Amino acid sequence: MKNQLIFLAYILLTAVMPVKAQTEPFYNDIQSFKEQDSTAFPPKHAILFVGSSSFTKWKDVQSYFPDYPIVNRGFGGSSLPDVIHFANDIIIPYLPKQIVIYCGENDLAGSDTTVNGKVVFNRFKQLFTLIRQQLPTVSIAYVSMKPSPSRKHLWPKMTAGNTLIKKFLAKQKKTAFIDVYHKMFNADGTVMNDIFLEDNLHMNAKGYAIWQKAIAPFLLK
């Protein structure tokens, strides 16, 4: 009887585990990356783009940087804790020579209004430390949070977070802070509305062209 109960408990546990896993945020995104990798694993020592939807929607990012091997592992809606959580799935295995990160905007836009620029900075520092512990020689670049018109109320927090991260990276080896924030404004101080999609959050090709010019000088050959 005891053995039967143990067996029944095992069956129930194994039945519940897949369901629980599939309800985990971004589970399907990560599984999709793993399926891609199983078919054709990306080359080692490439440049890894990781972060939130501004990278996810940059489907043709490789065409913007034809002279560099790019691996895009952005997953939409993610915040820094999500990237930290999945680092062993979408960062470490690729052994990149450089990691380009765009994340933090969703941290501020989440339901927790107590999240500010300093919180974003501390989360970034946690991700930075995790990466450097496992990939001590990798170069790390952070793309500043952008001034999304739909999130104008968050611009002061974005500016504070960007400033803290920039100061931190300036003291670290093999790093870069890539400022796209200020490049997305007109000369009169207004944000360029024609570089965004209708949601006033994600960018169109004109927006990505600005990013290409800002990012390219910092990529490693």
C-alpha positions in Angstrom: 0.0 0.0 0.0 2.8 2.4 0.9 4.6 1.7 -2.4 1.4 2.4 -4.3 1.0 5.7 -2.5 4.5 6.7 -3.3 4.1 5.7 -7.0 0.8 7.7 -7.1 2.5 10.8 -5.6 5.3 10.5 -8.2 2.8 10.3 -11.1 0.9 13.4 -9.8 4.2 15.3 -9.3 5.5 14.6 -12.8 2.1 15.5 -14.3 2.0 18.8 -12.6 5.6 19.9 -13.3 5.2 20.5 -17.0 2.1 22.5 -16.5 3.8 24.6 -13.8 6.8 25.1 -16.1 4.7 26.3 -19.0 3.0 28.9 -16.9 6.3 30.4 -16.0 6.7 33.9 -17.6 8.4 33.8 -20.9 8.6 30.0 -20.9 7.6 29.7 -24.5 10.1 32.4 -25.6 13.0 30.5 -23.9 11.8 27.2 -25.3 11.7 28.7 -28.8 15.3 29.8 -28.4 16.3 26.3 -27.3 14.6 24.8 -30.3 16.5 27.2 -32.6 19.7 26.2 -30.9 19.0 22.5 -31.3 18.7 23.0 -35.0 21.7 25.3 -35.5 23.6 26.4 -32.4 25.0 29.9 -32.8 28.7 30.3 -33.3 30.8 30.9 -30.2 32.4 34.4 -29.7 29.6 36.2 -31.5 28.0 39.4 -30.2 24.9 38.6 -28.1 22.0 41.0 -27.9 19.8 40.4 -24.9 17.0 42.2 -23.2 13.5 43.3 -23.8 11.1 43.9 -26.7 13.2 46.7 -28.4 15.6 43.9 -29.2 12.9 41.3 -29.8 11.3 43.4 -32.5 14.7 44.1 -34.1 14.2 41.0 -36.3 16.6 42.2 -39.0 19.3 43.3 -36.6 21.9 41.3 -38.4 21.4 43.3 -41.6 22.2 46.5 -39.6 25.6 45.1 -38.6 26.6 42.9 -41.6 30.3 42.8 -40.5 29.5 41.3 -37.1 28.0 37.9 -36.1 24.9 38.8 -34.1 22.8 36.5 -31.9 19.6 38.1 -30.8 18.0 36.8 -27.6 15.7 39.6 -26.7 12.4 38.5 -25.3 9.5 40.9 -25.2 8.2 42.4 -22.0 11.2 41.2 -20.0 12.7 43.1 -17.1 16.1 42.7 -15.6 15.1 40.0 -13.1 13.8 38.0 -16.0 17.1 38.2 -17.8 18.9 37.3 -14.6 16.5 34.3 -14.2 17.2 33.0 -17.6 20.9 33.9 -17.9 22.0 30.3 -17.8 19.7 29.6 -20.8 20.2 32.6 -23.1 23.5 34.1 -22.1 26.1 31.8 -20.6 25.9 28.9 -23.1 26.8 31.0 -26.1 30.2 32.1 -24.8 29.9 35.4 -26.6 32.8 37.8 -26.9 30.5 40.7 -26.2 27.1 41.1 -24.7 24.9 44.1 -25.6 22.0 44.6 -23.1 18.8 46.6 -23.5 16.7 46.3 -20.4 15.3 48.3 -17.5 12.5 50.2 -19.2 9.9 47.5 -18.3 11.2 47.4 -14.7 10.1 51.0 -14.4 6.8 50.5 -16.2 5.8 47.5 -14.1 3.0 47.6 -11.5 5.5 48.2 -8.7 5.7 52.0 -8.5 8.4 51.9 -6.0 10.9 50.8 -8.7 13.1 53.8 -9.5 16.4 54.5 -11.3 18.4 53.2 -8.4 16.5 49.9 -8.3 17.1 49.5 -12.0 20.8 50.2 -11.5 21.0 47.6 -8.6 19.3 45.0 -10.8 21.7 45.8 -13.7 24.6 45.5 -11.3 23.3 42.0 -10.2 23.2 40.9 -13.9 26.6 42.4 -14.6 28.1 40.5 -11.6 26.4 37.2 -12.6 27.8 37.5 -16.1 31.3 38.4 -15.0 31.4 35.5 -12.5 30.8 33.0 -15.3 32.3 34.8 -18.3 35.1 36.9 -16.7 36.6 38.1 -20.0 33.5 39.0 -21.9 32.9 42.6 -22.9 29.6 44.1 -21.7 27.8 47.1 -23.3 24.6 48.6 -22.0 22.2 50.5 -24.3 20.6 53.3 -22.3 16.8 53.3 -21.7 15.1 55.2 -24.5 12.6 58.1 -24.2 9.4 56.2 -25.2 6.7 58.8 -25.7 4.1 56.5 -24.1 6.2 56.4 -21.0 7.1 60.1 -20.7 6.1 60.1 -17.0 9.0 57.7 -16.5 11.7 59.8 -18.2 13.1 61.2 -15.0 13.5 57.7 -13.6 15.1 56.5 -16.8 17.6 59.4 -16.8 18.5 58.6 -13.2 19.0 54.9 -14.0 21.0 55.6 -17.1 23.3 58.0 -15.2 24.0 55.5 -12.4 24.7 52.7 -14.9 27.0 54.9 -16.9 29.0 55.9 -13.9 29.3 52.3 -12.8 30.4 51.0 -16.2 33.0 53.8 -16.4 34.8 52.2 -13.5 34.7 48.6 -15.0 37.0 47.0 -17.5 35.8 46.0 -21.0 32.5 47.8 -20.8 30.6 50.5 -22.8 27.6 52.7 -22.1 25.8 53.4 -25.3 23.6 56.5 -25.1 20.6 56.3 -27.4 18.4 58.4 -25.1 19.7 61.8 -26.2 20.0 60.9 -29.8 16.2 60.4 -30.0 15.3 64.0 -29.5 15.0 66.9 -32.0 17.1 70.0 -31.7 14.3 71.8 -30.0 14.2 69.3 -27.2 11.1 67.4 -28.4 11.2 63.6 -28.9 11.2 62.3 -32.4 7.7 61.0 -32.8 8.3 59.7 -36.3 10.7 57.0 -35.2 8.1 55.1 -33.2 5.3 52.8 -34.1 1.7 53.7 -33.3 2.0 52.4 -29.8 4.6 55.2 -29.1 6.7 52.6 -27.4 8.4 50.4 -30.0 10.5 51.8 -32.9 10.2 51.7 -36.6 13.1 51.4 -39.1 14.0 55.0 -38.6 14.4 54.5 -34.9 16.6 51.4 -35.4 18.7 53.4 -37.8 19.5 55.8 -35.0 20.4 52.9 -32.8 22.6 51.4 -35.4 24.7 54.5 -35.6 24.9 54.7 -31.9 25.8 51.0 -31.3 28.1 50.3 -34.2 31.2 52.1 -32.9 31.2 50.0 -29.7 30.9 46.6 -31.3 34.0 44.4 -31.2 35.5 43.0 -34.4 
